[in-house]
Structure formats: C-alpha cells, structure tokens
Amino acid sequence: MKLLLIVFICIMSICIVNTTCPESCQCNKEQTKVSCKRQSLTSVPKSLPTTTEVLSLEYNLLREITAESFKNLVKLKELVLTSNKISVIRKNSFKYQSKLVSLYLINNIIHTIENGSFVGAISLASIYLNSNQLKDVPCLYGLISLKHLLINTNQISEVFFPAEYRQIKNLTYINLSNNKINRLTVNSLMNLNESNIKKISFSRNQITNIEPETFRVLSNINSLNLAENPFTADVLKNSLYAMRNFNLRSLDLSGLKKINVLADNIFEALQNTSLQTLILSHSNISRVSSNTFKLLDSLEVLKLDFCQIASLEESTFTNLTHLRRLFLNGNYISKLTAVFPSKLLYLYLNSNKIQKVPSKVFDELFHLIELHLQYNKIVQFDKDAFIGLENLKTLKLQHNHINVIPGGLFSTLAGLSDLQLGSNDITTIPEEIFIRLKSLSFLDLSNNHISKMPKSFSKELTRIRKLYLDSNKLGKFLSTDKKGFLLSGLKNLERIDLSYNEIQGHLSKKIFQNNKHLKYIYFRGNKITGWENNTFEVTNLTLMELDVSNNFIITFDSDSLKYINRKKKFNITLNPFACDCNLRWFRDWLNTTTVDIVDKNDLMCNSPPDWQGKKLLDFSRSKIDCTDYTLYYILAGGGGGFLLTVVIVIFAYTKRWYIKFKMFKLYQYVQKSGNEKEYEAIPGDDMYFDGYISYSDKDSEWVEKYLMHTFDNGENGENKNNGNFKLCFRNRDFAYGKYIIGMIESSLAVSKKMIVVLTPYYKKDKRCEFELQLGIMKLNIRNVMPIVLKNLQPNQIPNSLKEIFETNKFIEWDNNEYATNFIKRKLENFLN
C-alpha cells in the first residue's frame, strides 16, 4: 500500500511539473501558448508545459539548439527563436517535433546548420532563416513538407542547392534577397527540379550575370524578383533569355540604377512568356523607346513609377492591348503626349510636372476607372480634357495650381463617385459645374480660396456623402446663408468639414436642417462662439462626432448641449473657457455625461485671471463663490492692485516676445520718417524668400546640414548650397545689430511659405512660439509645413500645429535613401 502511495505521489509530481508555467514565461489558460520573450534567457526553460503548441522565445540570449532543448514538446506547432545569439543548429535538434509547422530563426548569428538538424520535423512547412550569417544554402534533409524557405539577408555569395532538395517536392517560395550573390548559373538551381517553385526572389544582390538555362528546371515559376541588382542594359537583355518560353506572370526589375534608356529590343526574350506584371519602379530610366514593350502584349500591370522619365513617345504603350494598370507617378513628365491603351482601368500620373491637360487626351479610355493627377503643376484644362472617360469613378486633382475650372469640364463624367480638388488655388465654383455628376459621393474642395458657393450646389449633388470644404474663406457666405441653402439639398450627407473657414458667431439652427444622415461634423479653427438651441436636432440620432475645437467658445448651457448626448465624440479642446459662475452647469455636466469628450483632462480655463491657464476639471462649484462681493473688492482694492501688478509682471515675462513685438511696432511708427528699412516685398514682384525656416538655436547645425545644403540656392560661408530655392536662414540672413523682432517680422513679410523644424527643443523656446504664431498669422496655416525629427513626443507638438498633425500634413524626416527622395519631392512640391 505504501509503495502504491509513493508511486502515485511521484506521478502527480511529474504532472505538476509538466503542466506548470515557468516563472519566466506567460501561458494561456489551456497552456497551448507560451511566451518567454525578453527574459534574458541563456537556455530553454526545463519545465515548459507538454501541451505547448506555440512557443515564443524571441529576444533572449540563447546560443545553441540541441535535441534536448524541446524534447518534451511533441505537440509544438510554432516555434519562435527570433533575435537570440544562436550560432549553430545541432543534429537532431527537432527530431521530437513531428507536428512543427513554422520555425522562426530570424536575426540570430547562425553560420552552421549541421546535416540532419531537421530530421523528424516532417510537418515543417515554413522556415525563416533571414538575417543570419549563412554563407551557403543550408542542407534541409528530411523537410518533406517544406513550402516556404526564407534565407534572405545572409552572407551567401554562390547559390547552390544541395542534392537533398530533390526530396523537397512541395517547396513553392524561396527568398534569397539581400545576400552577396553576383551570378546565377545552370547548376545554381538544378536540384530544385522536383520542387514546385512558384515564386523566387534574388533582389538586393550584386548579380551581373544569369546564364541562359538557369531557370529551365523551374517549370512552374510564375513570379521572379530581381530588383535592385546592378544590371547594365546588355547584361539585363542577355539575362532575360534565362526566362524565355516560361509561364512567368510577374517580373520585378525595380531599382535599375545603371540603365537610363529602355531600348526597343531589351525585352525581346520575354515575347513568348505570359508575363502579366512588369515592375521597373525606382530606376534611373529617363527614356522609354517607342517599341520597348511591343512584344509584351500580355502585360496587365506596368510600373514605371519614381523613375526619371521626362517625356513619353506617342506609341510607347500602343501594343499593350491587355494593360489594366499603368503606374507613371513620381516622374518628370510635363506634357501628356502618349496614347494610352484603350482597356486601361487605372492610370497613375501623380507627382509629375504636368501643367496642362489638353483636349481629348484620354478620349480612348472608355474603361478607365481611376485617374490620378494629384501633386502636379496643373493650371489649365481644355474644355474637353476628360471627354471619353464615361466609366471613370475616381478623379484625383488635389495639390496642383488650379485657379479656374472651365464650365462643362466634368459634364461627361456621369459615373464619377470620387472627385478631389483639394489644395489648389480655386477661388470660384462656376454655376452648374457639378450638374452632371449625379453619382458623386465624395467631393474634396479643401485648402482653396473659395469665398462663396453657387446657388445650384446643393441641388446638383444629391448623392454626396462626404464633403470637405475646410481651409477656405466661407465664413461671410455662411453668415448670410440664414436659411441654410448650402447643405439643404445634400440629404445623404454623412461627413462635412468646414474647419478653418473664418466662421464667426453662432451657428444657425437651419444649417443642417435636411441632413438627417450626418455622422461627422468638423468646425475646427474658426471663431464660433456657440450655436442656436436646435442646430443639431435633425442629426441627433445619427451624429457620432462633433469637432468644434480651437474656436471662441467660452461656455455651454443645457439648451446648447441638448442634442449632444449618448456615446457621441465631442472635441472642444483649445477653446477659451471662462471658468466663472456661468460655467457651473457645464462643469457638472462633464461629470455625468456619457459623451466621449476628447482630451477632457487637457481642457483649460482662459478666464477669469485667477483661473487662467488652469485645468477646467479643477474648476468646481466648491471652488468659486458666486455671491456679489463688490464692496469687499473695493475695500481690498489696494491689496488687489499689488497682486494684479505681480500677475502683470509674471504675465509680461511669459509673454515677453509678444510685448517686444508690440514695442517694436510702436518704435517703427515713431521712426517711420527715418531712412532705415527692413526687408519688404516690391509691389508686383515675387516674394524675396521661397521659405522661412523656423527652428530652435540648438537645431541650427541640422538645418544647415540637411535643409540649407539640399534646398537653398545660396551660400553658407564659403560653401555653395545645392538647392533651387531662396530660404531664410536666421544664422545667415538676419542683419547684425538689428532688432531680432524686426528681422523676424520683415523676413516673414517677404516669405511665401514657412518650414518649422520640430524637435524636443522647439516648444520650449519662447522665441519659436512667438515666431510660429506670427508666421501663421501672416502666411496662413496652409502655408506652414512642419518637419518632424525622430523621438518627438505628442506633448512636444505646439497646439497651433495639432490640426496639421491630425490631417497628416507634415513631413517625418528619415535619412533612408528612398525616404529622403520622397521627402525631397514632397518639400519641393510644398515650396513650389
């Protein structure tokens, strides 16, 4: 009996050990998922649950994998060993893992995988060996179920798959990108002849030669990636013969840095393939010959984006009768001269130098669904520019220089549902310009100079769901629209943005009178003081978000918030709340409402003086006495005067830059008869500076190195800059001995745009705060571009720029080569 008891206790002890989660790990309830990551482990924990199916050991200090490491984990299906210090995979390391499907060994220092390492792992389908130090393709004997093999970012220079790969017949995808491969021979892939390879990648290597019969054993391959290899035109042409007579569907040749011209016969070896996708993006191609693609009549997708192409010959795409998507964005095309394939569905011409859209240039594109012309320099349209585009659904024209929209320009686009005209120079919307757009559901007219809308507007766009009118000048127009005609006919409207429109006073109760489907309403950055009691009555059941941040609202009462209820999102930040007796009801409402108040903890009091700058949530009935104490105030006047003086002194110090500015303006007025002047614009002439750079003194070296050197066309000391723009750089352009306030004001007065270099130092600098506010006042917020350096926290962003960040209209600096090119173009577009 005692013997049986001892045996029972031993068995129970084993069970407890095998089903207890190790102290350094986390386990789910069923103990099928175990995470031991970021624990500085030097060995695999011994007491892992035997029920484990998914084990994460990434970001530890493991150095070696042996057969004993996972001996008891026979149910393991996924093993993650990413980011350890593993250098060797020993023989039989996974012999007990017959159910293992995915193995992640990414970012280790593996240089050796012993023969037989994976014997027993008969279910392993995906193995990730990328970012290690392998010098040869590893032997993977026994992996009969392997489908995906990733060995990119290693040290492999010669490609040869060992004979054991003849037994791996399910292999469909191999990634050998970012190694040191310089050539591919007939023998490189010969032992893959029994596999079912569909996709293989050799991108980011140093390949300069591919023997003609290299890919003959890969009879089922349909996708080949050779991007970012140093091919010359002759080498590329000869290398493509290795793919002739194949069922190749996709070929990636992006990043051709040594080829400037695509000759007529460069792709002749691909004429008998079924190639559908050809990618030539991010190359130095500047010219495409008229017959370059003549033999590729099966092409459906052609990517020539972000190259150096300035013009296209008329017949360049003539023979591409099956082409559906054509990407030409990010080039230097200035004129539309090419004849586009008639069956094209998507055409991307954004981020070029196009100035005019001529008549009937797209008249053969009956099937076109999307046309992208944003980020060009378009100033002119011929009246019949879009004739023929009867099935067009999306037309993007934002970020151009459009001033006038010709009457009837959109008259043939009856099926258009998405029209984007934001960020142009439009001042007037012609009557009945949208009269044929019966299907339009999204219209963007933001960031223009529109001061009034046509009377027919709401009658024309009865199906519109999203309307962006922000950053215009519709304030006076809306103040005269007492009957709410602007939106009255838009009965399907769901989203309206009227932010930054100089809207003043109270909103009319009829502004949304027929918009019972409205869900999102934005009035940011106006001068709204409130609204009439029933303004939001019609939208009560549908409204999900109301944004009236950065306005002139000082208080709310029960009538104004009658229809702001339930789970609505309500943004009232950056309003000058008066924390006085009139705010008591609203303060109590904040405690009880179910409305989602955006950044409620950041709401601030602006008045009275003793509450200025304090959090609104600190205000309560118990902290304010609403009894009339006028007599006591008179008696305490002397003491109050002293306290007021202290407040004024403190206020004067914190606002010293603004006070200096007012004093300087007074000085200018007194001295206006003098001969001395600062910078000023000559009437009828261009502005003196293309851009004014606002930065903290601690960031001046960065500005000089990256902005001035790249974009400025002047000199810094003895060094000549490489840019095309005249930039105002304080360290260089401010005259010695002058008032700095005067230099800031006069420089901004002759600047077109303002670039703000945002780092952790910027918001702390009171001069920068003053400089930014003055710049926004003089140049308008739409002419301000923040450049964000890394490690900037949200609380380090000036309040006056938060709207720009909410709409993602800023530049995040990155020194990566491709990112730098994109940033450069974006900043050039802004300065232009």
Secondary structure by P-SEA (a helix, b strand, c coil): caaaaaaaaaaaaaaaaaacccccccccccccbbbbcccccccccccccccccbbbbccccccccccccccccccccbbbbccccccccccccccccccccbbbbccccccccccccccccccccbbbbccccccccccccccccccbbbbccccccbbbbcccccccccccbbbbccccccccccccccccccccccbbbbccccccccccccccccccccbbbbccccccaaaaaaaacccccccccbbbbcccccccccccccccccccccccbbbbccccccccccccccccccccbbbbccccccccccccccccccccbbbbcccccccccccccccccbbbbccccccccccccccccccccbbbbccccccccccccccccccccbbbbccccccccccccccccccccbbbbccccccccccccccccccccbbbbccccccccccccccccccccbbbbccccaaaaaaaccccccccccccccbbbbcccccccccccccccccccccbbbbcccccccccccccccccccccbbbbccccccccccccccccccbbbbbbccccccccccaaaaaaaaacccccccccccccccccccccccccccccccccccccaaaaaaaaaaaaaaaaaaaaaaaaaaaaaaaaaaaaaaaaaaacccccccccccccccccccbbbbbcccaaaaaaaccccccccccccccccccccccccccccccccccaaaaaaaaaaaccbbbbbccccccccaaaaaaaaaaaaacccccbbbbbccccccccccccaaaaaaaccbbbbbccaaaaaaaaaaaaaaac
